[in-house]
Amino acid sequence: MNVITKNLAIGFAGLGLTVTSAGAEEWRFNNFLPETRPETAQMEQFVEEVNAALDGDTSLKLYSGGSLGLPNTDTLRFLPRGAVEMSLMWANYLGRDAPALSSVVVQGTIGSAEEFEKVLPTVREIYEEEFSEWDVTSVGYVAIPMLSVSVFCRDEPVNTLEGLKSKKLRVWARDQVETFTRLGVAAQIIPQEEMYVAMKTGVVDCALYPALYAHTVSLQEVAKYASYIYPMASGPYVIGVATDRWEKTDEDVKAAITNAAEDLWDRTNQYEKDLELEMEARETLAEGGVVWGEDFSDEDRELVVSSVTETWKMLAEEAGGNAPAYRERVLEALGR
C-alpha cells in the first residue's frame, strides 16, 4: 500500500457503516453530482425503490453534491476501504488511478445516438471487468444523455477554433486538454465545483460545458455568450459497491438493489428527446441572459473529431495494460 493510499485509508476509517437508533443498517450512497442534476433525481427514485422493497432492516441514504467530502477522483481508493457503502463513479474522473478507464470512451469519438446504443453493452462489460480489478462491483448504471457541448465565454462571443486560440479554456478531463492542445488552444482542467468562480474571476475566459446542465451550476450568471461546438457521448455513470461487502450482503438486499438498478437503467437509457431537451435548455439560458451565437463550423468540428481520434489512440497506448485492447473492443462494436 503506498503512502497516499495508506493515509487515505486511515482518514476514511472513521466513516464506518451507519447504524440507526432502531438498529437498522444504513448504506450511505455517495453522489458527487449536485442535487439540481436530473441524474440525481433519478438516483433519488432508485433509493426510494430500494427502501420500499426492503421496508426497514436495511436502507439507502443518498448524499449528493459531494456533501461527504469524498473527492470523485479518489473513488477507487475510498470505496474498497469502506468509507461509504455505495458510490457513484464516472470512468473519466478515475484516470489517475486506472488509466485504462480514461481511454474506453473518449468524449467526442461517438457522434450519434445510434452509434452510442451499439457500443453501450461493450462499454458496460469493460467497466465491470476493470472495476473488479479494484475490488469494486458494478451494481447499477445511470445513462448520460447524448449531449451537445458548447463553448461558454465571459466577455465576447467565440465560435471558431481560431478565436478560441486567444482564450483560456476550462475543460473537465485530460482527454479534452490533449485534444485542444493539439488544436493550439490553452485548456486546463477545472472541477465543476470551481468553474463558477474561475469564470467570474477570469482564471479562464471560456468554459466547455453542455447547455443541458449549465443552469445547474449557474453558468448563465458568469458567461454572456455561448456557441455549440460538438456532440458528445459518454460512458454511463456506474454505481459501485466494494466487492467484499457485496459478497457478504443479504440476498434480499442484493435483489432490491439489482431490481431498482434495472429500472434506473431503463429510465435513463433513452435518447429520443435529447435534442428537444437541448433546445429547451438553450432557450432557458437565453432568457437568463446568454447570447447564443452561430455554431462552430463543420470544418472546425471535423478538426476537433480528428484531434480526438489522435488523442484516443495516444491515451490508450500511454495507459498500456488493457487500454489498447479496450479501445479495439469499442472500435469493433462501432464497426470501425
C-alpha positions in Angstrom: 0.0 0.0 0.0 1.6 3.4 -1.0 1.8 6.3 1.4 -1.2 8.2 -0.2 -3.4 5.2 -0.1 -2.4 4.4 3.5 -3.2 7.9 4.6 -6.5 7.8 2.8 -7.3 4.5 4.5 -6.6 6.0 7.9 -8.6 9.1 7.2 -11.6 7.1 5.9 -11.5 4.6 8.8 -13.7 6.8 10.9 -16.5 6.9 8.3 -17.7 3.3 9.0 -21.2 1.8 8.4 -24.0 3.8 9.9 -26.5 2.0 12.2 -29.7 3.9 13.0 -31.1 4.2 16.5 -33.6 1.4 15.7 -30.7 -0.9 14.9 -31.3 -0.9 11.1 -28.3 -0.8 8.8 -28.0 2.4 6.7 -26.0 2.3 3.4 -24.5 5.7 2.6 -24.7 6.4 -1.2 -22.1 9.0 -2.2 -23.2 11.1 -5.2 -20.8 13.7 -6.5 -23.4 15.3 -8.8 -25.3 18.3 -7.4 -28.9 17.9 -6.3 -30.1 20.0 -9.3 -28.9 17.5 -11.9 -31.6 15.3 -13.5 -29.5 12.2 -12.8 -29.7 13.0 -9.1 -33.5 12.9 -9.3 -33.2 9.5 -11.0 -31.0 8.2 -8.2 -33.3 9.6 -5.6 -36.1 7.4 -7.2 -33.7 4.5 -7.2 -33.1 4.9 -3.4 -36.8 5.2 -2.8 -37.5 1.9 -4.7 -34.8 0.1 -2.8 -36.0 1.3 0.6 -39.6 0.5 -0.3 -38.6 -3.1 -1.2 -36.5 -3.6 1.9 -39.0 -1.9 4.3 -36.8 -1.4 7.3 -33.8 -3.6 8.2 -31.5 -2.0 5.6 -31.9 1.3 3.9 -30.0 3.6 1.5 -29.4 7.3 2.1 -28.2 9.5 -0.8 -25.6 12.2 -0.1 -25.4 14.5 -3.2 -23.2 17.3 -4.3 -20.1 15.8 -2.7 -21.5 16.5 0.8 -19.5 13.7 2.3 -16.3 15.4 1.3 -15.0 12.5 -0.7 -13.2 13.6 -3.9 -14.7 11.8 -7.0 -11.1 11.3 -8.3 -10.4 9.1 -5.2 -13.3 6.7 -5.5 -11.1 3.7 -6.3 -9.3 4.4 -3.1 -12.0 5.2 -0.6 -14.8 2.8 -1.8 -13.0 -0.5 -1.4 -11.9 0.6 2.1 -15.4 1.2 3.4 -15.6 5.0 3.6 -19.1 4.6 2.2 -21.2 1.5 1.3 -22.1 2.7 -2.2 -20.8 5.4 -4.6 -21.5 6.9 -8.0 -18.4 6.6 -10.3 -17.5 8.1 -13.7 -14.7 6.5 -15.6 -13.3 9.8 -17.0 -12.6 11.0 -13.4 -10.6 7.9 -12.5 -7.8 8.0 -14.9 -5.1 8.9 -12.3 -5.5 5.5 -10.6 -6.9 3.5 -13.5 -5.6 5.0 -16.7 -7.3 2.3 -18.9 -10.7 3.7 -17.9 -10.0 7.0 -19.5 -9.5 5.5 -22.9 -12.6 3.4 -23.1 -14.9 6.2 -24.3 -13.0 9.4 -25.2 -15.5 12.2 -25.4 -16.2 13.3 -29.0 -15.4 10.0 -30.7 -19.1 8.9 -30.9 -21.3 11.3 -32.9 -24.8 9.8 -32.9 -27.3 8.1 -30.6 -27.3 5.1 -32.9 -23.6 4.5 -32.6 -23.9 5.1 -28.8 -26.5 2.5 -28.3 -24.5 -0.1 -30.3 -21.4 0.4 -28.1 -23.0 0.6 -24.6 -23.1 -3.2 -23.9 -19.4 -3.4 -24.7 -18.6 -0.4 -22.5 -20.6 -1.9 -19.6 -18.7 -5.2 -19.9 -15.3 -3.4 -19.9 -16.3 -1.3 -16.8 -17.3 -4.4 -14.9 -14.0 -6.1 -15.7 -11.9 -3.1 -14.9 -13.7 -2.1 -11.6 -13.5 -5.7 -10.4 -9.7 -5.3 -10.5 -10.1 -2.6 -7.9 -12.3 -4.8 -5.7 -15.4 -2.8 -6.7 -18.6 -4.4 -8.0 -20.7 -2.5 -10.6 -24.3 -2.9 -9.3 -26.0 -0.4 -11.5 -25.7 2.2 -14.2 -27.1 5.7 -14.9 -27.1 6.6 -18.6 -25.8 10.0 -19.6 -27.8 11.8 -22.4 -26.3 12.3 -25.9 -25.0 15.8 -25.1 -24.3 18.9 -27.1 -21.2 20.6 -25.8 -20.9 24.4 -26.1 -18.2 27.0 -25.5 -19.4 29.5 -22.9 -17.4 32.8 -22.7 -17.4 35.7 -20.3 -16.8 38.8 -22.3 -17.1 38.2 -26.1 -18.6 35.5 -28.4 -16.3 32.8 -29.7 -17.4 30.4 -32.4 -14.2 29.5 -34.2 -11.1 27.5 -33.2 -9.0 30.4 -34.4 -10.8 32.7 -32.0 -10.5 30.2 -29.2 -6.7 30.1 -29.5 -6.5 33.5 -27.8 -8.6 32.3 -24.8 -8.0 30.3 -21.7 -10.5 27.4 -21.9 -11.9 25.4 -19.0 -12.3 21.6 -19.6 -13.1 18.7 -17.3 -10.9 15.8 -18.4 -7.4 15.1 -19.6 -8.5 13.9 -23.0 -10.0 17.3 -23.6 -6.8 19.0 -22.6 -4.8 16.9 -25.0 -7.4 17.4 -27.8 -7.5 21.2 -27.6 -3.7 21.5 -27.0 -3.3 19.7 -30.4 -5.5 22.4 -31.9 -3.5 25.3 -30.3 -5.9 26.1 -27.6 -4.8 26.6 -24.0 -7.1 24.3 -22.0 -7.0 23.4 -18.3 -9.0 21.1 -16.1 -11.1 23.0 -13.5 -13.5 20.9 -11.4 -17.2 21.6 -11.8 -17.5 23.0 -8.3 -14.7 25.6 -9.0 -15.8 26.6 -12.5 -18.2 29.4 -11.5 -15.5 31.2 -9.5 -12.9 30.6 -12.2 -15.1 32.1 -14.8 -16.2 35.0 -12.6 -12.7 36.0 -11.6 -11.1 35.5 -15.1 -9.0 32.5 -14.3 -10.4 31.2 -17.6 -12.2 33.2 -20.3 -14.4 30.3 -21.6 -15.7 27.0 -20.4 -16.6 23.9 -22.3 -20.0 22.7 -20.9 -23.2 21.1 -22.0 -26.1 23.6 -22.2 -28.4 21.0 -20.8 -26.7 21.2 -17.4 -25.5 24.8 -17.5 -28.3 26.1 -15.2 -27.4 23.6 -12.5 -24.1 25.4 -11.9 -25.5 28.9 -12.7 -23.2 29.3 -15.7 -25.5 31.9 -17.2 -24.5 34.3 -14.4 -20.8 34.3 -15.4 -21.0 33.6 -19.2 -22.6 36.1 -21.5 -22.1 34.2 -24.8 -22.3 30.6 -26.0 -21.8 28.6 -29.2 -22.3 24.9 -29.9 -19.1 23.1 -30.8 -19.6 19.3 -30.9 -21.8 16.3 -29.9 -20.7 14.2 -27.0 -21.5 10.7 -25.9 -20.0 9.4 -22.6 -19.8 6.1 -20.9 -22.5 5.8 -18.2 -22.2 6.6 -14.5 -21.6 3.4 -12.5 -23.0 2.6 -9.1 -20.3 0.8 -7.2 -20.1 -1.3 -4.0 -16.9 -2.8 -2.5 -16.8 -6.4 -3.7 -16.2 -7.9 -0.3 -19.2 -6.0 1.1 -21.4 -7.0 -1.9 -20.4 -10.7 -1.5 -21.5 -10.6 2.2 -24.7 -8.7 1.5 -28.0 -10.5 2.2 -29.6 -11.8 -0.9 -32.8 -9.8 -0.3 -30.8 -6.6 -0.2 -28.9 -7.6 -3.3 -32.2 -8.3 -5.1 -33.8 -5.0 -4.1 -30.7 -3.1 -5.3 -30.4 -5.0 -8.6 -34.1 -4.7 -9.4 -34.2 -1.0 -8.7 -30.9 -0.6 -10.7 -32.5 -2.3 -13.7 -35.4 0.2 -13.5 -32.9 3.1 -13.2 -31.1 2.0 -16.4 -34.3 1.5 -18.3 -35.5 5.0 -17.4 -32.2 6.8 -18.2 -31.1 4.8 -21.3 -33.4 6.8 -23.6 -32.1 9.3 -26.2 -35.1 10.2 -28.3 -35.7 13.6 -26.6 -32.1 14.7 -26.2 -32.2 17.3 -29.0 -35.5 18.7 -27.8 -34.2 19.0 -24.3 -31.0 20.7 -25.6 -33.0 23.3 -27.4 -35.2 23.9 -24.4 -32.1 24.4 -22.3 -30.7 26.9 -24.7 -33.9 28.9 -24.7 -33.9 28.9 -20.9 -30.3 30.1 -20.8 -31.1 32.8 -23.3 -33.9 34.0 -21.0 -31.2 34.2 -18.3 -29.1 36.5 -20.4 -26.9 34.2 -22.5 -26.5 35.2 -26.1 -26.4 32.2 -28.5 -24.0 32.7 -31.4 -23.5 30.8 -34.6 -22.4 27.2 -34.2 -18.7 26.3 -34.8 -18.3 25.4 -38.4 -18.4 21.9 -39.8 -14.8 22.3 -40.7 -13.8 23.2 -37.1 -15.9 20.3 -35.8 -14.1 17.9 -38.2 -10.8 19.2 -36.8 -12.0 18.6 -33.3 -13.0 15.0 -34.1 -9.7 14.4 -35.9 -7.8 15.6 -32.8 -10.0 13.5 -30.5 -9.2 10.4 -32.6 -5.5 11.0 -32.2 -5.9 11.7 -28.5 -7.8 8.4 -28.0 -5.0 6.4 -29.6 -2.3 8.2 -27.7 -4.1 7.8 -24.3 -4.6 4.1 -24.9 -1.0 3.5 -25.8 0.2 5.6 -22.9 -2.0 3.8 -20.4 -0.8 0.4 -21.6 -2.1 -2.7 -19.9 -5.7 -3.4 -21.0 -6.3 0.1 -22.5 -5.3 -0.7 -26.2 -7.5 -3.8 -26.1 -10.4 -1.9 -24.6 -10.1 0.6 -27.4 -10.1 -2.1 -30.0 -13.2 -3.7 -28.5 -15.1 -0.3 -28.6 -14.0 0.3 -32.2 -15.2 -3.2 -33.1 -18.5 -2.6 -31.5 -18.8 0.6 -33.5 -18.0 -1.3 -36.7 -14.9 0.8 -37.4 
